[in-house]
């Protein structure tokens, strides 16, 4: 029995849907976790203007098993963004991890 993601309205519906995914397609997929997450990230990038609902989340999680895996994400590490520092402030910087999956 498969639930249409558009019918997911409440937390318990979302939980039931996730359990169906876990017992069904997740058990039979040959994808690695990395491939699944890359596909999911690609789908999220295309759906970023949609409101966050249980139905949208369920649909994204399901489609990530079926969507073609994009080319490997290029992770640009060791890049530090240094904001301009005013003379009276101590130097403060924070590392940032930039991910480019386009």
Long-range contacts (C-beta under 8 A, 24 or more apart in sequence): 3-58, 5-55, 5-56, 5-58, 5-59, 5-62, 6-55, 6-59, 7-55, 8-53, 8-54, 8-55, 8-57, 8-58, 9-54, 9-55, 10-54, 11-54, 13-54, 14-54, 14-57, 14-58, 17-54, 17-58, 17-62, 18-58, 18-61, 21-61, 21-62, 21-65, 25-62, 25-65, 26-65, 29-65, 31-65, 31-69, 35-69, 36-64, 36-65, 37-64, 38-69, 38-70, 38-72, 38-73, 38-101, 39-63, 39-64, 39-65, 39-67, 39-68, 39-69, 39-70, 40-64, 41-73, 41-99, 41-101, 42-67, 42-70, 42-101, 43-67, 45-101, 45-102, 70-101, 73-99, 73-100, 73-101, 74-99, 74-100, 74-101, 75-99, 75-100, 76-100
